[in-house]
């Protein structure tokens, strides 16, 4: 998994690329720390370039949501497609995390 961050006035958009798996735990933990330090209250994970996510990746997304709640930030998943969208749907993540198309 790779990522890039674009910080705007109202939101910070993090674009995830590649595959999000258990092996990305340390990298995602570092990213979560960066998101907590970003000035905008709204933190968006753009998943449009994410090709694959496994159950560990889903767990890490939920950890990110919890950490953003603790930091009093809004956490949003955006533009999931393909396998990633199917996994988010099956896991019913929309009941826990705001998802935008």
N, CA, C and O of each residue as an XYZ file, in Angstrom:
404
protein
N       0.841     -1.176      0.000
C       0.000      0.000      0.000
C       0.882      1.234      0.000
O       1.862      1.324      0.740
N       0.515      2.173     -0.839
C       1.131      3.489     -0.865
C       0.028      4.515     -0.640
O      -1.154      4.213     -0.805
N       0.418      5.720     -0.265
C      -0.591      6.758     -0.080
C      -0.003      8.130     -0.313
O       1.207      8.340     -0.226
N      -0.890      9.054     -0.611
C      -0.547     10.458     -0.725
C      -1.597     11.257      0.016
O      -2.763     10.867      0.063
N      -1.188     12.378      0.599
C      -2.113     13.211      1.377
C      -2.195     14.600      0.751
O      -1.177     15.225      0.450
N      -3.424     15.068      0.563
C      -3.661     16.435      0.108
C      -4.496     17.126      1.176
O      -5.637     16.741      1.431
N      -3.921     18.146      1.797
C      -4.625     18.880      2.853
C      -5.203     20.148      2.254
O      -4.485     20.959      1.667
N      -6.507     20.308      2.408
C      -7.222     21.503      1.944
C      -7.742     22.238      3.166
O      -7.472     21.835      4.297
N      -8.487     23.315      2.944
C      -9.038     24.079      4.064
C     -10.009     23.254      4.900
O      -9.910     23.231      6.126
N     -10.950     22.576      4.238
C     -12.029     21.902      4.930
C     -11.795     20.411      5.178
O     -12.438     19.828      6.051
N     -10.872     19.776      4.416
C     -10.666     18.343      4.579
C      -9.255     17.950      4.151
O      -8.597     18.648      3.380
N      -8.821     16.820      4.672
C      -7.578     16.201      4.229
C      -7.977     14.923      3.497
O      -8.731     14.106      4.026
N      -7.467     14.757      2.277
C      -7.792     13.583      1.476
C      -6.547     12.713      1.370
O      -5.500     13.153      0.896
N      -6.684     11.469      1.822
C      -5.598     10.492      1.748
C      -5.962      9.500      0.661
O      -6.981      8.816      0.757
N      -5.131      9.415     -0.380
C      -5.385      8.482     -1.479
C      -4.564      7.221     -1.266
O      -3.335      7.240     -1.327
N      -5.271      6.123     -1.015
C      -4.605      4.831     -0.854
C      -4.472      4.164     -2.208
O      -5.388      4.215     -3.029
N      -3.303      3.523     -2.444
C      -3.052      2.834     -3.707
C      -2.525      1.432     -3.435
O      -1.790      1.203     -2.475
N      -2.916      0.498     -4.298
C      -2.379     -0.856     -4.206
C      -3.264     -1.783     -3.402
O      -4.474     -1.854     -3.618
N      -2.644     -2.497     -2.466
C      -3.327     -3.512     -1.663
C      -3.185     -3.161     -0.184
O      -2.111     -2.758      0.262
N      -4.268     -3.315      0.571
C      -4.253     -3.064      2.015
C      -4.420     -4.403      2.721
O      -5.508     -4.979      2.742
N      -3.315     -4.894      3.303
C      -3.308     -6.202      3.950
C      -2.628     -6.105      5.315
O      -2.173     -5.038      5.728
N      -2.570     -7.232      5.994
C      -1.926     -7.303      7.306
C      -0.506     -6.740      7.268
O      -0.058     -6.128      8.238
N       0.195     -6.938      6.170
C       1.580     -6.471      6.051
C       1.707     -4.953      6.105
O       2.805     -4.434      6.303
N       0.613     -4.242      5.933
C       0.625     -2.772      5.930
C       0.311     -2.170      7.295
O       0.129     -0.958      7.411
N       0.246     -2.997      8.318
C      -0.151     -2.530      9.654
C       0.697     -1.349     10.121
O       0.143     -0.325     10.522
N       2.017     -1.464     10.081
C       2.884     -0.388     10.570
C       2.721      0.877      9.734
O       2.695      1.982     10.276
N       2.614      0.720      8.425
C       2.463      1.884      7.542
C       1.130      2.583      7.800
O       1.066      3.812      7.816
N       0.070      1.806      8.000
C      -1.235      2.420      8.260
C      -1.262      3.085      9.633
O      -1.897      4.126      9.801
N      -0.585      2.499     10.610
C      -0.492      3.133     11.937
C       0.169      4.499     11.830
O      -0.276      5.461     12.456
N       1.240      4.583     11.031
C       1.917      5.866     10.821
C       0.988      6.847     10.120
O       0.948      8.026     10.473
N       0.241      6.368      9.130
C      -0.710      7.211      8.420
C      -1.787      7.739      9.365
O      -2.146      8.915      9.301
N      -2.299      6.886     10.230
C      -3.318      7.307     11.193
C      -2.771      8.429     12.079
O      -3.479      9.389     12.385
N      -1.523      8.300     12.481
C      -0.891      9.362     13.266
C      -0.832     10.674     12.500
O      -1.098     11.737     13.060
N      -0.483     10.601     11.211
C      -0.456     11.806     10.371
C      -1.848     12.416     10.257
O      -2.006     13.634     10.340
N      -2.853     11.569     10.066
C      -4.222     12.061      9.937
C      -4.664     12.786     11.205
O      -5.350     13.806     11.134
N      -4.274     12.263     12.355
C      -4.629     12.903     13.614
C      -3.996     14.268     13.775
O      -4.525     15.121     14.487
N      -2.853     14.482     13.113
C      -2.146     15.759     13.208
C      -2.597     16.763     12.154
O      -2.323     17.956     12.283
N      -3.286     16.296     11.111
C      -3.776     17.207     10.071
C      -4.743     18.212     10.678
O      -5.537     17.879     11.558
N      -4.665     19.441     10.197
C      -5.511     20.498     10.747
C      -7.005     20.311     10.466
O      -7.815     20.484     11.377
N      -7.399     19.959      9.221
C      -8.847     19.843      8.963
C      -9.513     18.793      9.836
O      -8.925     17.755     10.142
N     -10.739     19.075     10.229
C     -11.487     18.125     11.054
C     -11.944     16.923     10.233
O     -12.040     15.817     10.765
N     -12.228     17.120      8.947
C     -12.736     16.053      8.074
C     -11.556     15.323      7.427
O     -10.775     15.925      6.691
N     -11.435     14.031      7.708
C     -10.362     13.186      7.173
C     -10.982     12.147      6.232
O     -11.812     11.341      6.652
N     -10.577     12.171      4.964
C     -11.168     11.314      3.941
C     -10.128     10.332      3.427
O      -9.024     10.726      3.052
N     -10.484      9.050      3.411
C      -9.649      8.043      2.756
C     -10.251      7.776      1.389
O     -11.339      7.209      1.284
N      -9.547      8.183      0.343
C      -9.981      7.943     -1.032
C      -9.487      6.556     -1.423
O      -8.283      6.311     -1.499
N     -10.430      5.654     -1.668
C     -10.099      4.253     -1.961
C     -10.162      3.938     -3.447
O     -10.085      2.767     -3.821
N     -10.299      4.941     -4.306
C     -10.492      4.699     -5.734
C      -9.323      3.963     -6.381
O      -9.523      3.280     -7.385
N      -8.118      4.077     -5.845
C      -6.952      3.387     -6.406
C      -6.522      2.189     -5.577
O      -5.471      1.599     -5.825
N      -7.337      1.831     -4.591
C      -7.050      0.642     -3.787
C      -7.619     -0.567     -4.523
O      -8.816     -0.618     -4.807
N      -6.767     -1.536     -4.829
C      -7.170     -2.692     -5.632
C      -7.707     -3.855     -4.801
O      -8.525     -4.641     -5.279
N      -7.241     -3.960     -3.550
C      -7.558     -5.138     -2.742
C      -7.500     -4.771     -1.268
O      -6.650     -3.986     -0.848
N      -8.403     -5.340     -0.488
C      -8.347     -5.215      0.969
C      -8.731     -6.565      1.559
O      -9.674     -7.202      1.090
N      -8.005     -7.003      2.585
C      -8.357     -8.247      3.267
C      -8.984     -7.920      4.621
O      -9.174     -6.752      4.960
N      -9.298     -8.952      5.383
C      -9.974     -8.728      6.667
C      -9.110     -7.912      7.625
O      -9.636     -7.109      8.396
N      -7.804     -8.105      7.586
C      -6.914     -7.312      8.438
C      -6.962     -5.842      8.021
O      -6.925     -4.951      8.869
N      -7.045     -5.595      6.717
C      -7.170     -4.223      6.218
C      -8.449     -3.573      6.692
O      -8.452     -2.398      7.061
N      -9.549     -4.332      6.686
C     -10.825     -3.817      7.197
C     -10.668     -3.460      8.672
O     -11.126     -2.406      9.112
N     -10.023     -4.334      9.429
C      -9.787     -4.054     10.848
C      -8.990     -2.779     11.044
O      -9.259     -2.014     11.971
N      -8.006     -2.540     10.176
C      -7.198     -1.328     10.282
C      -8.020     -0.077      9.944
O      -7.813      0.984     10.534
N      -8.941     -0.204      9.003
C      -9.828      0.929      8.707
C     -10.693      1.263      9.915
O     -10.959      2.433     10.191
N     -11.127      0.240     10.630
C     -11.928      0.473     11.840
C     -11.086      1.094     12.949
O     -11.583      1.921     13.713
N      -9.829      0.706     13.043
C      -8.915      1.338     14.005
C      -8.749      2.811     13.646
O      -8.745      3.673     14.526
N      -8.611      3.097     12.353
C      -8.476      4.491     11.915
C      -9.706      5.297     12.330
O      -9.579      6.427     12.802
N     -10.890      4.720     12.156
C     -12.115      5.419     12.560
C     -12.110      5.707     14.057
O     -12.453      6.812     14.477
N     -11.727      4.723     14.861
C     -11.676      4.915     16.312
C     -10.689      6.011     16.691
O     -10.974      6.842     17.553
N      -9.536      6.008     16.046
C      -8.521      7.028     16.355
C      -8.995      8.419     15.941
O      -8.727      9.394     16.643
N      -9.691      8.524     14.817
C     -10.214      9.826     14.397
C     -11.306     10.296     15.353
O     -11.408     11.489     15.638
N     -12.122      9.369     15.848
C     -13.118      9.735     16.867
C     -12.429     10.316     18.096
O     -12.861     11.338     18.629
N     -11.361      9.667     18.546
C     -10.617     10.154     19.723
C     -10.027     11.536     19.482
O      -9.922     12.347     20.402
N      -9.639     11.797     18.225
C      -9.043     13.091     17.875
C     -10.111     14.123     17.510
O      -9.785     15.229     17.081
N     -11.395     13.761     17.682
C     -12.526     14.619     17.356
C     -12.505     15.041     15.888
O     -12.711     16.207     15.552
N     -12.249     14.052     15.022
C     -12.238     14.286     13.584
C     -13.271     13.393     12.921
O     -13.556     12.292     13.391
N     -13.824     13.881     11.828
C     -14.780     13.102     11.044
C     -13.986     12.205     10.096
O     -13.051     12.665      9.441
N     -14.356     10.930     10.023
C     -13.657      9.947      9.196
C     -14.591      9.448      8.112
O     -15.697      8.990      8.399
N     -14.142      9.536      6.847
C     -14.970      9.178      5.704
C     -14.181      8.291      4.757
O     -13.005      8.546      4.497
N     -14.824      7.247      4.241
C     -14.262      6.442      3.168
C     -14.923      6.897      1.873
O     -16.134      7.116      1.831
N     -14.116      7.040      0.803
C     -14.661      7.566     -0.450
C     -14.203      6.719     -1.636
O     -13.060      6.266     -1.703
N     -15.139      6.522     -2.572
C     -14.859      6.006     -3.917
C     -14.311      4.581     -3.961
O     -13.456      4.275     -4.792
N     -14.784      3.724     -3.093
C     -14.374      2.316     -3.166
C     -14.952      1.707     -4.443
O     -16.059      2.048     -4.862
N     -14.181      0.795     -5.057
C     -14.629      0.144     -6.283
C     -14.191     -1.317     -6.277
O     -13.322     -1.708     -5.497
N     -14.788     -2.109     -7.138
C     -14.377     -3.494     -7.341
C     -14.397     -4.329     -6.074
O     -15.358     -4.293     -5.305
N     -13.317     -5.085     -5.864
C     -13.204     -5.992     -4.718
C     -13.318     -5.239     -3.408
O     -13.927     -5.736     -2.461
N     -12.747     -4.063     -3.339
C     -12.775     -3.271     -2.101
C     -14.216     -2.907     -1.748
O     -14.622     -3.030     -0.592
N     -14.979     -2.464     -2.724
C     -16.379     -2.110     -2.483
C     -17.181     -3.331     -2.043
O     -18.011     -3.240     -1.138
N     -16.931     -4.478     -2.685
C     -17.643     -5.702     -2.309
C     -17.338     -6.106     -0.868
O     -18.244     -6.482     -0.123
N     -16.080     -6.029     -0.478
C     -15.698     -6.400      0.887
C     -16.318     -5.440      1.900
O     -16.812     -5.877      2.940
N     -16.300     -4.150      1.613
C     -16.912     -3.175      2.522
C     -18.406     -3.430      2.655
O     -18.971     -3.282      3.739
N     -19.046     -3.814      1.555
C     -20.483     -4.102      1.574
C     -20.775     -5.354      2.388
O     -21.663     -5.348      3.240
N     -20.033     -6.426      2.132
C     -20.246     -7.683      2.856
C     -20.000     -7.497      4.352
O     -20.724     -8.050      5.179
N     -18.976     -6.717      4.692
C     -18.641     -6.477      6.103
C     -19.571     -5.449      6.753
O     -19.476     -5.203      7.956
N     -20.452     -4.859      5.982
C     -21.415     -3.864      6.458
C     -20.732     -2.684      7.166
O     -21.205     -2.195      8.192
N     -19.634     -2.254      6.601
C     -18.859     -1.158      7.173
C     -19.653      0.144      7.194
O     -19.422      0.993      8.055
N     -20.587      0.312      6.256
C     -21.375      1.548      6.202
C     -22.205      1.769      7.461
O     -22.656      2.886      7.713
N     -22.411      0.720      8.253
C     -23.122      0.883      9.524
C     -22.249      1.579     10.567
O     -22.749      2.100     11.564
N     -20.952      1.579     10.326
C     -20.001      2.101     11.305
C     -19.275      3.347     10.803
O     -18.997      4.270     11.568
N     -18.974      3.354      9.501
C     -18.163      4.412      8.906
C     -18.956      5.070      7.775
O     -19.630      4.384      7.007
N     -18.877      6.379      7.674
C     -19.519      7.079      6.555
C     -18.784      6.733      5.275
O     -17.558      6.821      5.207
N     -19.556      6.332      4.241
C     -18.983      5.991      2.941
C     -19.621      6.871      1.881
O     -20.845      6.974      1.796
N     -18.776      7.507      1.070
C     -19.230      8.332     -0.048
C     -18.826      7.660     -1.353
O     -17.784      7.010     -1.432
N     -19.670      7.826     -2.389
C     -19.317      7.286     -3.718
C     -18.334      8.171     -4.438
O     -17.935      7.865     -5.561
